[in-house]
């Protein structure tokens, strides 16, 4: 009989509820702050916000293959026969590669499926509750893998930030793009395109960003019958609420979650001012 586990990485922990089932384990990414190394799971939100505004140098790195192997061993020892592994995009992190390398090092029986959706953080988290429910309801491993692949195949992540310099320092934007957005007070829209963070639009106001996000929701609503939307806000609650109210009014069957947190790794790259959304659908 199959016993299915779920392994995610720490950048996906944007909701407390993701750890409320017994079959979930987490591989921690790492943050280096002024040459002091931390496991992402060991840094509190308040500590990270303080570092964000005071540290001179912040870097991030993926879990080692050894950490994944240790987690695989734990699953095996606990009687799991199958594990679904879901990491952030392999285009922005080596986490997926570490998970794959670890799978070749196993000397015990455990069936794995390792996913690297072309999204990250709250974009990955948006689908996890659906996968958890399938596992809890007794779905087969093949059924879980098939639906996971379908839900992530056309997922999107988009947001606007008040300060692009964090993306520059994290290596996600070049200096010219970051300075342009900061000096001209442009409201940039960042999207994940083919698994990478890209500056896709430059708007003048938060209202224009809001309208672009709503247009994207409409595009998905025309294509799919069921929408799963995670609205992210970092110290921009008024815009998140505006999105939520508009989506609820226009698309009453959409499943909406509100998120006001990203993990320390993404605080390094995004800062703590912005709003946006992620969409998955079927």
Rosetta silent file (secondary structure, phi, psi, omega in degrees, C-alpha in Angstrom):
SEQUENCE: XXXXXXXXXXXXXXXXXXXXXXXXXXXXXXXXXXXXXXXXXXXXXXXXXXXXXXXXXXXXXXXXXXXXXXXXXXXXXXXXXXXXXXXXXXXXXXXXXXXXXXXXXXXXXXXXXXXXXXXXXXXXXXXXXXXXXXXXXXXXXXXXXXXXXXXXXXXXXXXXXXXXXXXXXXXXXXXXXXXXXXXXXXXXXXXXXXXXXXXXXXXXXXXXXXXXXXXXXXXXXXXXXXXXXXXXXXXXXXXXXXXXXXXXXXXXXXXXXXXXXXXXXXXXXXXXXXXXXXXXXX
SCORE:     score description
SCORE:     0.000 S_00000001
   1 L     0.000  137.209 -178.532    0.000    0.000    0.000 S_00000001
   2 L   -73.736  137.810  169.252    1.299    3.459   -0.893 S_00000001
   3 L  -124.672  113.113 -168.786    2.218    5.905    1.840 S_00000001
   4 E  -102.969  130.682  173.453    2.844    9.295    0.229 S_00000001
   5 E  -110.298  164.257  179.802    4.971   12.094    1.633 S_00000001
   6 E  -130.865  125.887 -179.781    5.416   15.666    0.424 S_00000001
   7 E  -118.675  123.070  178.110    8.725   17.522    0.521 S_00000001
   8 E  -121.993  168.726  175.049    8.879   21.273   -0.135 S_00000001
   9 E  -101.047  165.007 -170.135   11.597   23.867    0.262 S_00000001
  10 H   -67.417  -19.480  177.863   11.564   26.663    2.821 S_00000001
  11 H   -70.454  -15.764 -179.749   10.787   29.439    0.323 S_00000001
  12 H   -82.237  -12.326 -174.978    7.328   27.885   -0.058 S_00000001
  13 L   -78.889   68.645  176.653    6.432   28.460    3.607 S_00000001
  14 L   -98.272   -2.122  178.150    4.313   31.550    3.067 S_00000001
  15 L  -136.917  135.355  178.383    1.375   30.049    5.017 S_00000001
  16 H   -63.885  -29.703 -174.332    1.412   28.447    8.472 S_00000001
  17 H   -66.739  -18.086 -176.824   -1.181   25.899    7.391 S_00000001
  18 H   -65.962  -20.256 -178.700    1.241   24.108    5.071 S_00000001
  19 H  -102.269   13.009 -176.323    2.857   22.382    8.060 S_00000001
  20 L   -91.012   11.743  173.678   -0.378   21.256    9.674 S_00000001
  21 L  -121.022  148.897 -171.286   -0.312   17.788    8.122 S_00000001
  22 L   -77.026  -13.167 -173.278    2.082   15.040    9.268 S_00000001
  23 L   -96.530   13.265 -179.232    3.389   13.967    5.859 S_00000001
  24 E  -104.488  133.235  171.125    5.165   17.256    4.982 S_00000001
  25 E  -126.054  160.936 -172.766    8.891   17.887    5.424 S_00000001
  26 E  -130.661  128.934  171.915   10.898   20.990    4.510 S_00000001
  27 E   -94.283  126.479 -173.404   14.376   21.422    3.016 S_00000001
  28 L   -91.301  129.125  166.850   15.859   24.709    4.174 S_00000001
  29 L   -75.531  178.023 -174.508   17.595   27.180    1.913 S_00000001
  30 E  -129.308  149.390  177.248   20.293   29.362    3.452 S_00000001
  31 E  -126.340  131.061  174.091   20.862   33.070    3.923 S_00000001
  32 E  -107.153  119.882 -177.792   24.249   34.736    4.457 S_00000001
  33 E  -118.737  112.327 -175.904   23.963   38.117    6.191 S_00000001
  34 L    48.599   48.078  175.232   27.195   40.115    6.451 S_00000001
  35 L    69.337   14.175  172.430   29.138   36.826    6.129 S_00000001
  36 E  -107.840  126.656 -174.495   27.165   35.060    8.881 S_00000001
  37 E   -93.771  138.660  178.822   25.327   31.981    7.624 S_00000001
  38 E  -134.309  146.652  164.661   21.793   31.013    8.686 S_00000001
  39 E   -76.524  136.728 -177.863   19.351   28.308    7.751 S_00000001
  40 H   -56.272  -36.416 -178.113   16.288   30.057    6.389 S_00000001
  41 H   -66.968  -15.468 -175.900   14.068   28.082    8.762 S_00000001
  42 H   -98.102    1.115 -178.665   15.948   29.517   11.753 S_00000001
  43 L  -103.983  127.769  177.790   15.387   33.221   10.992 S_00000001
  44 L   -80.143  162.389  178.963   12.280   34.940   12.335 S_00000001
  45 H   -60.219  -44.881 -178.229   10.359   37.521   10.349 S_00000001
  46 H   -63.799  -39.801  177.407   11.299   40.334   12.723 S_00000001
  47 H   -62.867  -42.938 -177.124   14.989   39.412   12.537 S_00000001
  48 H   -66.161  -40.789  178.907   14.860   39.326    8.742 S_00000001
  49 H   -62.934  -41.273  178.331   13.160   42.732    8.487 S_00000001
  50 H   -61.974  -45.589  178.586   15.809   44.215   10.775 S_00000001
  51 H   -63.558  -36.907 -175.960   18.610   42.718    8.669 S_00000001
  52 H   -58.361  -33.157 -176.751   16.908   43.862    5.483 S_00000001
  53 H  -100.877   -1.000 -177.771   17.325   47.509    6.483 S_00000001
  54 H  -127.166  -24.569 -174.926   20.725   47.294    8.164 S_00000001
  55 L   -71.899  147.620  178.575   22.856   44.587    6.527 S_00000001
  56 L   -89.739  -29.561 -177.505   25.522   45.543    4.019 S_00000001
  57 L  -143.472  128.742  176.965   25.625   42.195    2.212 S_00000001
  58 E  -134.823  130.500  179.456   23.031   39.446    1.896 S_00000001
  59 E  -130.623  159.358  178.082   23.339   36.271   -0.172 S_00000001
  60 E  -130.233  156.396  177.895   21.247   33.138   -0.518 S_00000001
  61 E  -150.577  158.599 -176.115   22.035   29.515   -1.361 S_00000001
  62 L   -80.647  163.785  171.996   20.221   26.234   -1.938 S_00000001
  63 L   -64.783  153.476  177.234   20.076   23.222    0.379 S_00000001
  64 L   -78.876  157.930  172.279   22.841   20.694   -0.152 S_00000001
  65 H   -55.493  -32.689  179.592   22.148   17.269   -1.681 S_00000001
  66 H   -61.818  -36.606  178.855   23.061   15.915    1.760 S_00000001
  67 H   -67.565  -40.869  177.144   20.111   17.711    3.362 S_00000001
  68 H   -63.983  -42.563 -179.827   17.723   16.238    0.808 S_00000001
  69 H   -60.321  -41.122  178.231   19.213   12.780    1.290 S_00000001
  70 H   -60.836  -41.213  179.200   18.719   13.072    5.041 S_00000001
  71 H   -68.792  -39.421  175.831   15.055   13.975    4.516 S_00000001
  72 H   -59.817  -42.538  178.722   14.576   11.084    2.065 S_00000001
  73 H   -61.710  -40.393  178.613   16.025    8.753    4.688 S_00000001
  74 H   -62.619  -44.003  176.898   13.600   10.107    7.289 S_00000001
  75 H   -58.017  -47.338 -178.869   10.659    9.454    4.990 S_00000001
  76 H   -60.302  -44.870 -179.096   11.880    5.905    4.385 S_00000001
  77 H   -64.706  -27.063  179.845   12.387    5.244    8.088 S_00000001
  78 L   -88.970    6.513  174.177    8.855    6.473    8.789 S_00000001
  79 L    90.682    9.151  178.161    7.396    3.962    6.352 S_00000001
  80 L   -75.013  140.492  179.068    6.757    6.207    3.357 S_00000001
  81 L  -104.062  -24.930 -176.853    6.922    4.465   -0.014 S_00000001
  82 E  -138.060  145.430  177.281    6.508    7.494   -2.291 S_00000001
  83 E  -138.478  129.830  171.069    7.453   11.173   -2.002 S_00000001
  84 E   -94.378  123.590 -178.910    6.442   14.152   -4.140 S_00000001
  85 E  -110.986  124.233 -178.639    9.212   16.765   -4.050 S_00000001
  86 E  -127.719  118.633 -179.731    8.320   20.317   -5.102 S_00000001
  87 E  -116.341  169.651  171.404   10.956   23.056   -5.241 S_00000001
  88 L   -67.883  168.398 -175.367   11.075   26.587   -6.540 S_00000001
  89 L   -50.124  136.942  177.779   12.034   27.116  -10.171 S_00000001
  90 L   -73.749   -6.847  178.587   15.333   25.566  -11.234 S_00000001
  91 L   -83.756  -15.057 -179.542   16.046   28.751  -13.232 S_00000001
  92 L  -120.425   -1.704 -179.507   16.546   30.838  -10.074 S_00000001
  93 L  -155.637  152.287  175.352   17.930   28.280   -7.614 S_00000001
  94 L   -87.843   12.089 -177.316   19.977   25.084   -7.493 S_00000001
  95 H   -60.638  -44.049  178.815   17.465   23.546   -5.069 S_00000001
  96 H   -60.386  -43.418 -179.909   15.949   21.277   -7.719 S_00000001
  97 H   -62.721  -39.600  177.731   19.400   20.057   -8.752 S_00000001
  98 H   -62.119  -41.357  178.630   20.258   19.234   -5.120 S_00000001
  99 H   -63.909  -39.366  179.524   17.039   17.232   -4.810 S_00000001
 100 H   -69.438  -43.475  178.553   17.826   15.323   -7.994 S_00000001
 101 H   -59.738  -43.408 -179.893   21.425   14.598   -7.010 S_00000001
 102 H   -61.604  -32.955 -179.709   20.250   13.282   -3.649 S_00000001
 103 H   -65.532  -26.160  178.960   17.838   10.920   -5.398 S_00000001
 104 L   -82.962   -8.966 -177.402   20.799    9.215   -7.099 S_00000001
 105 L   -97.909   -4.672 -176.042   22.506    8.689   -3.736 S_00000001
 106 L   -70.721  136.344  173.250   19.724    6.673   -2.099 S_00000001
 107 L  -117.036   30.029  179.879   20.517    3.083   -1.102 S_00000001
 108 L  -141.420  155.447 -176.729   16.982    2.366    0.133 S_00000001
 109 L   -76.828  121.687  176.093   13.655    1.923   -1.708 S_00000001
 110 L  -161.320  121.693  179.693   11.695    5.151   -2.130 S_00000001
 111 E   -87.099  125.334 -176.586    9.813    6.309   -5.226 S_00000001
 112 E  -119.623  147.796  164.146   10.305   10.015   -5.927 S_00000001
 113 E  -130.042  116.811 -177.312    8.875   12.572   -8.289 S_00000001
 114 E  -104.518  120.205  177.924   10.788   15.863   -8.215 S_00000001
 115 E  -106.023  143.328  167.123    9.032   18.945   -9.617 S_00000001
 116 E  -128.306   81.235  178.251   10.515   22.363  -10.305 S_00000001
 117 L   -56.317  154.949 -178.512    7.501   24.502  -11.293 S_00000001
 118 L   -84.219   33.157  175.315    8.388   27.642  -13.208 S_00000001
 119 L  -133.593 -176.199 -178.098    7.193   29.717  -10.251 S_00000001
 120 L  -156.413  166.224  173.221    8.447   30.260   -6.702 S_00000001
 121 L    53.155 -122.743 -177.156    7.468   31.172   -3.145 S_00000001
 122 H   -64.894  -19.421  174.221    3.749   31.989   -2.882 S_00000001
 123 H   -68.737  -37.284  173.939    3.347   30.741   -6.468 S_00000001
 124 H   -72.635  -44.850 -177.194    4.402   27.257   -5.369 S_00000001
 125 H   -60.334  -27.312 -177.193    2.444   27.521   -2.108 S_00000001
 126 H   -57.657  -30.969 -175.705   -0.744   28.312   -4.031 S_00000001
 127 H   -98.041  -21.765 -173.089   -1.065   24.680   -5.168 S_00000001
 128 H   -55.145  -43.661  179.083    0.287   22.853   -2.113 S_00000001
 129 H   -59.227  -32.405  177.804   -3.043   22.726   -0.170 S_00000001
 130 H   -67.841  -39.985  177.712   -4.673   20.996   -3.149 S_00000001
 131 H   -67.333  -42.433  179.387   -1.913   18.397   -3.224 S_00000001
 132 H   -60.435  -41.900 -179.786   -2.132   17.923    0.527 S_00000001
 133 H   -63.700  -40.597  178.104   -5.874   17.313    0.328 S_00000001
 134 H   -59.770  -45.697 -179.711   -5.384   14.680   -2.375 S_00000001
 135 H   -63.720  -45.392  179.905   -2.854   12.842   -0.233 S_00000001
 136 H   -62.365  -33.549 -178.547   -5.065   13.099    2.852 S_00000001
 137 L   -82.667   -1.492  175.618   -8.053   11.805    0.846 S_00000001
 138 L    90.290   19.320  176.667   -6.118    8.718   -0.266 S_00000001
 139 L   -63.435  154.546  178.431   -5.340    9.547   -3.890 S_00000001
 140 L   -75.775  162.066  178.293   -2.729    7.383   -5.571 S_00000001
 141 H   -58.360  -44.495 -179.542    0.812    8.595   -6.186 S_00000001
 142 H   -62.251  -38.395  178.773    0.187    8.689   -9.950 S_00000001
 143 H   -66.282  -41.415  178.806   -2.963   10.773   -9.446 S_00000001
 144 H   -63.860  -43.988 -179.772   -1.118   13.250   -7.217 S_00000001
 145 H   -63.443  -44.230 -177.322    1.738   13.571   -9.708 S_00000001
 146 H   -62.965  -45.655 -178.481   -0.617   14.050  -12.657 S_00000001
 147 H   -70.547  -37.256  177.360   -2.672   16.796  -11.006 S_00000001
 148 H   -59.127  -45.518 -179.951    0.407   18.540   -9.622 S_00000001
 149 H   -62.232  -40.810 -179.123    1.892   18.668  -13.095 S_00000001
 150 H   -67.142  -44.470 -176.795   -1.368   20.009  -14.537 S_00000001
 151 H   -66.512  -36.730 -178.495   -1.837   22.711  -11.893 S_00000001
 152 H   -84.626  -12.828 -171.633    1.715   24.018  -12.193 S_00000001
 153 H   -65.172  -28.622 -179.364    1.906   23.810  -15.980 S_00000001
 154 L  -130.866   37.539  177.397    0.244   27.199  -16.514 S_00000001
 155 L   -81.357  154.933  177.326    0.797   28.940  -13.180 S_00000001
 156 E  -137.656  155.650  174.600    1.902   32.557  -13.021 S_00000001
 157 E  -134.956  133.297  177.612    3.443   34.941  -10.494 S_00000001
 158 E  -152.248  146.763 -179.039    3.453   38.728  -10.816 S_00000001
 159 E  -163.266  164.952  173.646    3.940   41.627   -8.450 S_00000001
 160 E  -120.493  147.830 -176.512    5.057   45.218   -8.191 S_00000001
 161 E  -123.830  152.653  176.626    7.720   46.517   -5.803 S_00000001
 162 L   -83.828  -23.161 -175.183    8.483   49.887   -4.287 S_00000001
 163 L  -139.733  114.675 -178.637   12.249   49.353   -4.408 S_00000001
 164 L   -84.150   -7.205 -174.232   14.055   47.458   -7.170 S_00000001
 165 H   -66.415  -25.884  176.806   17.486   47.649   -5.541 S_00000001
 166 H   -66.109  -39.406  177.032   16.883   44.409   -3.636 S_00000001
 167 H   -66.152  -35.963  175.954   16.452   42.575   -6.932 S_00000001
 168 H   -65.078  -47.734 -178.872   19.660   44.149   -8.191 S_00000001
 169 H   -62.849  -31.109  178.912   21.626   43.173   -5.073 S_00000001
 170 L   -84.708    2.021  176.803   20.287   39.645   -5.363 S_00000001
 171 L    81.742   12.668 -176.500   21.414   39.426   -8.993 S_00000001
 172 L   -93.356  -17.784  174.903   17.874   39.264  -10.429 S_00000001
 173 L  -135.818  153.510  176.150   17.980   42.624  -12.271 S_00000001
 174 L   -81.563  165.227 -174.325   20.835   44.609  -13.761 S_00000001
 175 H   -59.799  -40.054 -177.476   21.887   47.917  -12.251 S_00000001
 176 H   -63.424  -44.792  178.924   20.374   50.031  -15.056 S_00000001
 177 H   -61.039  -43.760 -177.304   16.940   48.422  -14.677 S_00000001
 178 H   -66.565  -44.766 -179.727   17.032   48.841  -10.904 S_00000001
 179 H   -66.728  -38.169  178.901   18.180   52.454  -10.985 S_00000001
 180 H   -58.644  -48.606 -179.229   15.670   53.347  -13.684 S_00000001
 181 H   -64.687  -38.361 -175.964   12.791   52.080  -11.585 S_00000001
 182 H   -74.731  -48.776 -175.194   14.041   53.702   -8.388 S_00000001
 183 H   -68.798  -42.443 -177.282   15.038   57.134   -9.721 S_00000001
 184 L   -85.571    1.196 -179.248   12.028   57.627  -11.991 S_00000001
 185 L    55.249   36.393  176.087    9.629   56.251   -9.356 S_00000001
 186 L   -74.784  144.392  173.410    8.309   53.773  -11.886 S_00000001
 187 E   -93.167   96.388 -176.333    6.012   51.046  -10.596 S_00000001
 188 E   -77.529  145.768  170.487    7.670   47.975  -12.114 S_00000001
 189 E  -107.446  120.672  178.421    5.792   44.761  -12.716 S_00000001
 190 E  -103.313  130.410  176.603    7.946   41.690  -12.135 S_00000001
 191 E  -128.652  157.901  171.933    6.762   38.367  -13.518 S_00000001
 192 E   -90.859  114.012 -178.088    8.181   34.885  -13.622 S_00000001
 193 E  -116.292  116.775 -176.609    8.830   34.190  -17.292 S_00000001
 194 L    51.670   39.603  174.062   10.067   30.692  -18.144 S_00000001
 195 L    86.061   -0.704 -179.243   11.042   30.277  -14.517 S_00000001
 196 E  -116.331  150.693  174.058   13.016   33.518  -14.189 S_00000001
 197 E   -76.246  127.092 -178.015   12.166   36.842  -12.578 S_00000001
 198 E  -137.950  140.831  174.069   11.789   39.456  -15.302 S_00000001
 199 E   -81.201  107.603 -171.958   10.794   43.109  -15.373 S_00000001
 200 E  -102.859  -22.690  179.867    7.960   42.949  -17.901 S_00000001
 201 E  -147.087  155.216  174.853    6.204   46.312  -17.544 S_00000001
 202 E  -126.407  110.063  179.955    6.835   49.798  -16.184 S_00000001
 203 E  -106.868  165.040 -178.682    3.746   51.552  -14.891 S_00000001
 204 L   -95.539  -21.569 -174.756    3.358   55.006  -13.353 S_00000001
 205 L  -139.115  158.820  172.991    0.868   54.164  -10.621 S_00000001
 206 H   -63.403  -31.969  178.325   -0.244   51.344   -8.364 S_00000001
 207 H   -60.829  -41.699  178.992   -3.667   51.665  -10.009 S_00000001
 208 H   -65.200  -37.865  176.908   -2.168   50.763  -13.385 S_00000001
 209 H   -64.286  -44.938  177.991   -0.485   47.721  -11.811 S_00000001
 210 H   -56.334  -45.660 -178.853   -3.799   46.723  -10.234 S_00000001
 211 H   -64.870  -37.527  177.388   -5.553   46.953  -13.600 S_00000001
 212 H   -64.236  -42.704  178.946   -2.863   44.817  -15.233 S_00000001
 213 H   -62.582  -41.460  178.743   -3.276   42.152  -12.542 S_00000001
 214 H   -65.640  -36.658  176.010   -7.045   42.134  -13.039 S_00000001
 215 H   -61.779  -38.260  179.452   -6.574   41.749  -16.795 S_00000001
 216 H   -66.398  -40.885  177.271   -4.415   38.705  -16.120 S_00000001
 217 H   -60.680  -42.812  179.552   -7.117   37.181  -13.906 S_00000001
 218 H   -61.516  -39.640  177.850   -9.647   37.733  -16.692 S_00000001
 219 H   -58.683  -44.877  179.085   -7.359   35.960  -19.168 S_00000001
 220 H   -67.903  -39.447 -177.977   -7.234   32.904  -16.917 S_00000001
 221 H   -63.854  -30.184  177.745  -10.984   33.024  -16.229 S_00000001
 222 H   -74.526  -22.519 -173.894  -11.707   32.810  -19.962 S_00000001
 223 H   -98.831  -30.950 -173.443   -9.480   29.759  -20.297 S_00000001
 224 L  -125.767  157.053  179.421  -10.218   27.766  -17.134 S_00000001
 225 L   -91.884  -18.263 -177.592  -13.268   26.899  -15.041 S_00000001
 226 L  -133.414  122.950 -179.884  -11.503   26.931  -11.672 S_00000001
 227 E  -112.603  138.845  173.159   -9.065   29.587  -10.472 S_00000001
 228 E  -119.912  116.127 -171.499   -6.806   29.422   -7.415 S_00000001
 229 E  -123.660  129.008  173.810   -5.435   32.859   -6.588 S_00000001
 230 E  -112.373  116.324  178.841   -2.942   33.888   -3.924 S_00000001
 231 E   -94.791  123.525 -178.300   -2.802   37.645   -3.383 S_00000001
 232 E  -104.953  136.633  172.548    0.492   38.792   -1.863 S_00000001
 233 E  -140.685  131.405  174.511    0.972   42.054   -0.029 S_00000001
 234 E  -116.850   98.251 -177.648    4.064   43.322    1.728 S_00000001
 235 L    57.735   31.489  175.057    3.010   46.403    3.682 S_00000001
 236 L  -134.890   55.294 -173.189    0.443   47.236    0.982 S_00000001
 237 H   -63.427  -30.819 -176.780   -2.792   45.916    2.523 S_00000001
 238 H   -65.273  -36.628 -179.677   -5.051   48.439    0.811 S_00000001
 239 H   -76.902  -34.171  175.726   -4.103   47.225   -2.667 S_00000001
 240 H   -64.063  -43.901  179.069   -4.373   43.569   -1.697 S_00000001
 241 H   -64.717  -37.073  178.568   -7.874   44.164   -0.333 S_00000001
 242 H   -63.742  -42.832  176.225   -8.831   46.022   -3.490 S_00000001
 243 H   -61.615  -47.387 -177.776   -7.713   43.052   -5.606 S_00000001
 244 H   -59.104  -47.457 -178.375   -9.539   40.600   -3.367 S_00000001
 245 H   -63.916  -39.919 -179.206  -12.807   42.512   -3.442 S_00000001
 246 H   -68.250  -41.852 -179.390  -12.695   42.942   -7.216 S_00000001
 247 H   -67.690  -42.695  178.351  -11.895   39.276   -7.883 S_00000001
 248 H   -60.646  -38.720 -178.722  -14.583   38.074   -5.461 S_00000001
 249 H   -70.098  -42.570 -173.870  -17.131   40.310   -7.146 S_00000001
 250 H   -88.318  -30.676 -177.151  -16.279   39.375  -10.722 S_00000001
 251 L  -130.951   75.216 -171.494  -15.234   35.731  -10.245 S_00000001
 252 L   -64.515  -18.598  179.679  -17.182   34.390   -7.243 S_00000001
 253 L   -88.948   -6.480  179.584  -16.038   30.789   -7.718 S_00000001
 254 L   -64.900  140.337  175.689  -12.334   31.672   -7.521 S_00000001
 255 E   -93.355  116.516 -172.593  -10.522   30.294   -4.477 S_00000001
 256 E  -115.323  134.808  172.480   -8.603   33.211   -2.963 S_00000001
 257 E  -123.695  144.537  177.656   -5.875   33.239   -0.338 S_00000001
 258 E  -108.850  130.528 -178.843   -4.234   36.347    1.132 S_00000001
 259 E  -124.163  135.239  178.973   -0.524   36.269    1.940 S_00000001
 260 L  -125.706   24.735 -174.929    1.472   38.944    3.769 S_00000001
 261 L  -147.252  139.234  164.136    4.769   37.091    4.133 S_00000001
 262 L  -122.044  160.660 -177.490    7.613   35.807    2.016 S_00000001
 263 L   -71.999  164.417  179.362   10.483   33.721    3.334 S_00000001
 264 H   -52.097  -39.100  178.974   13.845   35.302    4.274 S_00000001
 265 H   -58.172  -42.586 -178.050   15.364   34.285    0.918 S_00000001
 266 H   -81.628  -24.116  169.018   12.708   36.256   -0.940 S_00000001
 267 H   -59.844  -39.309  178.519   12.870   39.186    1.467 S_00000001
 268 H   -57.615  -42.625 -174.247   16.513   39.450    0.339 S_00000001
 269 H   -88.587  -26.921 -172.716   15.460   39.704   -3.302 S_00000001
 270 H  -108.141  -22.866 -172.485   12.135   41.562   -3.040 S_00000001
 271 L    80.113 -162.498 -174.528   12.336   43.811    0.004 S_00000001
 272 L  -128.213   31.285  178.288    9.261   44.468    2.138 S_00000001
 273 L  -139.920  112.327  175.964    7.084   46.788    0.008 S_00000001
 274 E   166.655  175.524  176.132    4.841   45.531   -2.771 S_00000001
 275 E  -154.781  160.291 -179.903    1.761   43.621   -3.883 S_00000001
 276 E   173.999 -158.109 -178.808    0.710   41.161   -6.554 S_00000001
 277 E  -157.455  164.176  171.022   -0.724   37.713   -7.133 S_00000001
 278 E  -125.407  144.141  179.020   -0.210   34.166   -8.250 S_00000001
 279 E  -129.561  131.957  165.400   -2.699   32.179  -10.309 S_00000001
 280 E  -125.451  156.139 -173.457   -3.073   28.446  -10.842 S_00000001
 281 E  -156.062  161.436  173.649   -6.036   26.965  -12.631 S_00000001
 282 L  -155.926    0.000    0.000   -7.720   23.862  -13.981 S_00000001
